[in-house]
Amino acid sequence: MSAANTDVVNVQILTQIQMKPIIQAIFSNQRLFWVYFSVIMLLLTLPLNSSEKLNNFTIISFRADYFFHALMFLPWAFFLLAFRSNILIWLLLGLSFAGLSEGLQYLLTYRAYNINDLVANMLGVLIGMCLFIPVKKMMGIK
């Protein structure tokens, strides 16, 4: 093994060692999960009318609000560490929460239901899970 390859392996191991306690400290905290959950519920139920700016802004030909919907639900998978639930049950709970949160907006007269937001919410949960599984294995998190 060359010196360059050894350096790359050493950096990867060092990164794993340094990141594991950080990831565990953040995502193993049930209180932080409930703060995250509450912030999502507030964002979904408060009469915020600034979405027009996001609707007219695109990121790689996607409307920015779809990107932010997905980004908002991405951490869901990582909070599996706080509840030690079965990964499939946690995924189904996340997809249900993502769907019901958009469905709630259908019932609120001052909010607008959008099927694309629903898809973006669920996509955020799925992408989060796709990122969580390899991170969990790479970090050796049980």
C-alpha positions as CSV (number, residue, x, y, z in Angstrom):
1,M,0.0,0.0,0.0
2,S,1.4,3.4,-1.0
3,A,1.8,6.3,1.4
4,A,-1.0,8.2,-0.4
5,N,-3.4,5.3,0.1
6,T,-2.4,4.9,3.7
7,D,-3.1,8.6,4.3
8,V,-6.6,8.3,2.7
9,V,-7.4,5.3,4.9
10,N,-6.1,7.1,8.0
11,V,-8.2,10.2,7.2
12,Q,-11.3,8.0,6.7
13,I,-10.8,6.2,10.0
14,L,-10.2,9.5,11.8
15,T,-13.3,11.0,10.3
16,Q,-15.4,8.0,11.4
17,I,-14.0,8.2,14.9
18,Q,-14.7,11.9,15.2
19,M,-18.1,11.9,13.6
20,K,-19.6,8.9,15.5
21,P,-20.0,10.6,18.9
22,I,-21.4,13.7,17.2
23,I,-24.0,11.8,15.2
24,Q,-24.9,9.7,18.2
25,A,-25.1,12.8,20.5
26,I,-27.4,14.7,18.1
27,F,-29.7,12.0,16.8
28,S,-29.9,9.9,20.0
29,N,-31.6,12.7,21.8
30,Q,-35.3,12.2,22.1
31,R,-35.9,15.8,23.2
32,L,-34.2,17.1,20.1
33,F,-36.4,14.8,18.0
34,W,-39.5,16.4,19.6
35,V,-38.1,19.9,18.9
36,Y,-37.6,18.9,15.3
37,F,-41.1,17.4,15.2
38,S,-42.6,20.6,16.7
39,V,-40.8,22.9,14.3
40,I,-42.1,20.9,11.3
41,M,-45.6,21.1,12.7
42,L,-45.3,24.8,13.3
43,L,-44.0,25.4,9.7
44,L,-46.9,23.4,8.3
45,T,-49.6,25.0,10.3
46,L,-48.7,28.6,10.7
47,P,-50.0,31.0,8.1
48,L,-46.7,31.7,6.4
49,N,-47.1,33.5,3.1
50,S,-43.5,33.7,2.0
51,S,-43.6,30.6,-0.2
52,E,-44.2,32.7,-3.3
53,K,-40.5,33.6,-3.3
54,L,-39.6,29.9,-3.0
55,N,-42.2,28.9,-5.7
56,N,-40.4,31.2,-8.2
57,F,-36.9,30.1,-7.4
58,T,-35.5,26.9,-8.9
59,I,-32.6,24.6,-8.0
60,I,-31.5,22.4,-11.0
61,S,-35.0,23.0,-12.6
62,F,-36.9,22.0,-9.4
63,R,-38.8,24.6,-7.5
64,A,-36.9,25.5,-4.3
65,D,-39.9,24.8,-2.0
66,Y,-39.9,21.1,-3.1
67,F,-36.2,20.9,-2.3
68,F,-36.8,22.4,1.1
69,H,-39.7,20.1,1.8
70,A,-37.4,17.1,1.1
71,L,-34.6,18.6,3.2
72,M,-37.0,19.2,6.1
73,F,-37.9,15.5,6.3
74,L,-34.4,14.1,5.6
75,P,-33.3,14.0,9.3
76,W,-36.2,11.8,10.2
77,A,-34.2,8.6,9.4
78,F,-31.4,9.6,11.7
79,F,-33.7,10.0,14.7
80,L,-34.1,6.3,14.6
81,L,-31.1,6.3,16.9
82,A,-33.2,8.0,19.6
83,F,-36.0,5.5,19.6
84,R,-34.2,2.2,18.7
85,S,-37.1,1.1,16.7
86,N,-37.2,-1.4,13.8
87,I,-35.9,0.3,10.7
88,L,-38.9,-0.7,8.6
89,I,-41.4,0.5,11.2
90,W,-39.5,3.8,11.5
91,L,-39.5,4.2,7.7
92,L,-43.3,3.6,7.6
93,L,-43.8,6.1,10.5
94,G,-41.8,8.7,8.6
95,L,-43.7,8.2,5.4
96,S,-47.0,8.4,7.3
97,F,-45.9,11.6,9.1
98,A,-44.7,13.1,5.8
99,G,-48.1,12.3,4.2
100,L,-50.2,13.3,7.1
101,S,-48.4,16.6,7.5
102,E,-49.3,17.6,4.0
103,G,-52.8,16.2,4.4
104,L,-53.2,18.5,7.4
105,Q,-52.7,21.5,5.1
106,Y,-55.7,20.3,3.1
107,L,-57.8,20.9,6.2
108,L,-56.4,24.3,6.9
109,T,-58.2,27.1,5.0
110,Y,-55.1,29.4,5.1
111,R,-52.7,26.7,3.7
112,A,-52.6,25.0,0.4
113,Y,-52.4,21.2,-0.2
114,N,-50.0,20.3,-3.0
115,I,-49.4,16.8,-4.3
116,N,-45.8,17.7,-5.2
117,D,-45.1,18.8,-1.7
118,L,-46.4,15.4,-0.5
119,V,-44.0,13.6,-2.9
120,A,-41.1,15.9,-1.8
121,N,-41.9,15.2,1.9
122,M,-41.9,11.4,1.4
123,L,-38.8,11.6,-0.9
124,G,-37.0,13.4,1.9
125,V,-37.8,10.5,4.3
126,L,-36.6,8.0,1.7
127,I,-33.4,9.9,0.9
128,G,-32.7,10.3,4.6
129,M,-33.1,6.5,5.1
130,C,-30.8,5.8,2.1
131,L,-28.2,8.1,3.7
132,F,-28.7,6.7,7.2
133,I,-28.1,3.1,6.4
134,P,-24.6,3.4,5.0
135,V,-23.6,6.1,7.6
136,K,-24.8,3.7,10.4
137,K,-22.7,0.8,9.0
138,M,-19.7,3.0,8.3
139,M,-19.7,4.4,11.8
140,G,-20.4,1.1,13.4
141,I,-23.4,2.5,15.2
142,K,-25.7,-0.2,16.6
